[in-house]
Amino acid sequence: VQLQASGGGLVQAGGSLRLSCAASGRTINRDLMGWFRQAPGKEREFVAAISRTGSSTYYSDSVKGRFTISRDNGKKTVYLQMNSLKFEDTAVYYCAADPNAILTAGQTYSSNQENYNYWGQGTQVTVSS
């Protein structure tokens, strides 16, 4: 599967953006899908994940209550709605797919980037203070 992330840009603090991750090559309706980010000089970190059916979602503490992950399997697309953006949200955002996860993978498994086999190219999000 190929993943294409889009929707990044420059936004003022307090603003919103919606990222999209479009899949091609096959369906993603059996994949756990995740968003990760990497800020300059820092390691890549978990942001959010969603189970194959969308019944379970997982968030890092830093974005919980501000970001919402969703998916449309018919469109082979995963979204990340980001509200109340902060300067520290500035990073390159990556989407990723794990075709091997069970439906009830849980927070610990879903936040581990080593479990994801496929990665998109990243989209830059810059939040001005």
C-alpha positions as CSV (number, residue, x, y, z in Angstrom):
1,V,0.0,0.0,0.0
2,Q,1.2,3.5,-0.7
3,L,0.2,6.3,1.7
4,Q,0.0,10.0,0.7
5,A,-0.3,12.6,3.5
6,S,-1.6,16.0,2.8
7,G,-3.3,19.1,4.4
8,G,-0.3,20.5,6.2
9,G,0.5,24.2,6.2
10,L,1.1,27.3,8.2
11,V,-1.5,28.2,10.9
12,Q,-1.6,30.6,13.8
13,A,-1.7,29.2,17.3
14,G,-5.3,28.4,18.3
15,G,-6.2,27.6,14.7
16,S,-7.2,24.3,13.0
17,L,-6.0,22.0,10.2
18,R,-7.2,18.7,8.9
19,L,-4.7,16.3,7.6
20,S,-5.6,13.5,5.2
21,C,-3.9,10.2,4.4
22,A,-4.9,8.7,1.1
23,A,-4.1,5.1,0.5
24,S,-3.6,3.5,-2.9
25,G,-2.6,0.0,-4.2
26,R,-5.1,-1.8,-2.0
27,T,-7.8,-1.2,0.6
28,I,-6.9,-0.3,4.2
29,N,-10.1,-1.7,5.8
30,R,-8.1,-4.3,7.7
31,D,-5.3,-1.9,8.8
32,L,-4.7,-0.2,12.0
33,M,-3.9,3.4,10.9
34,G,-1.7,5.8,12.8
35,W,-0.4,9.4,12.8
36,F,3.0,10.2,14.0
37,R,5.1,13.4,14.0
38,Q,8.6,14.5,14.1
39,A,9.7,18.0,15.3
40,P,13.1,19.4,14.4
41,G,15.8,17.8,16.5
42,K,13.4,15.4,18.1
43,E,12.5,11.7,17.6
44,R,9.4,10.7,15.8
45,E,6.5,10.3,18.3
46,F,3.0,8.9,18.3
47,V,0.0,11.2,17.8
48,A,-3.1,9.1,17.2
49,A,-4.3,5.8,15.9
50,I,-7.6,4.2,14.9
51,S,-8.7,0.6,14.6
52,R,-9.7,-1.0,11.3
53,T,-13.4,-0.4,12.0
54,G,-13.0,3.0,13.6
55,S,-14.5,1.6,16.8
56,S,-11.4,2.4,18.9
57,T,-9.1,5.5,18.8
58,Y,-6.0,6.2,20.7
59,Y,-4.2,9.5,21.4
60,S,-1.1,10.8,23.0
61,D,-1.6,12.8,26.1
62,S,-0.3,15.9,24.4
63,V,-3.1,16.0,21.8
64,K,-6.0,14.3,23.6
65,G,-9.0,16.6,23.5
66,R,-7.6,18.7,20.7
67,F,-7.1,16.2,17.9
68,T,-9.5,13.7,16.4
69,I,-8.6,10.8,14.2
70,S,-11.2,9.3,11.8
71,R,-11.3,7.1,8.8
72,D,-13.4,6.5,5.7
73,N,-12.6,3.0,4.5
74,G,-14.7,3.4,1.4
75,K,-12.5,6.4,0.4
76,K,-9.3,4.6,1.7
77,T,-8.6,7.8,3.7
78,V,-7.7,8.5,7.2
79,Y,-8.1,12.0,8.7
80,L,-6.6,13.9,11.6
81,Q,-8.6,17.0,12.7
82,M,-6.3,19.2,14.7
83,N,-7.9,22.0,16.7
84,S,-6.5,24.5,19.2
85,L,-3.1,24.1,17.7
86,K,-0.1,25.1,19.7
87,F,3.4,26.1,18.7
88,E,4.7,22.8,20.0
89,D,2.5,20.9,17.5
90,T,4.9,22.1,14.8
91,A,6.3,19.0,13.1
92,V,6.3,16.8,10.0
93,Y,3.3,14.6,10.3
94,Y,3.3,11.0,9.0
95,C,0.6,8.5,8.5
96,A,1.3,4.8,8.8
97,A,-0.5,1.5,8.3
98,D,-0.3,-1.8,10.2
99,P,-2.0,-4.7,8.4
100,N,-1.2,-7.2,11.2
101,A,-2.9,-5.5,14.2
102,I,-5.8,-7.2,15.8
103,L,-9.1,-5.3,16.2
104,T,-8.5,-4.8,19.9
105,A,-4.8,-3.8,19.7
106,G,-4.9,-1.3,22.5
107,Q,-3.0,1.9,23.3
108,T,0.4,0.4,23.9
109,Y,0.5,-1.6,20.7
110,S,-1.0,1.2,18.6
111,S,1.4,3.8,19.8
112,N,4.5,1.7,18.9
113,Q,5.8,2.9,15.6
114,E,7.7,-0.3,15.1
115,N,4.5,-2.1,14.5
116,Y,3.7,-0.1,11.4
117,N,4.9,-1.5,8.1
118,Y,3.9,1.2,5.7
119,W,4.6,4.9,5.9
120,G,3.6,8.0,4.0
121,Q,6.0,10.8,3.0
122,G,4.9,13.3,5.6
123,T,3.3,16.7,5.6
124,Q,4.6,19.8,7.3
125,V,2.6,21.5,10.0
126,T,3.9,24.8,11.2
127,V,2.1,26.7,14.0
128,S,3.1,30.3,14.6
129,S,3.0,31.7,18.1
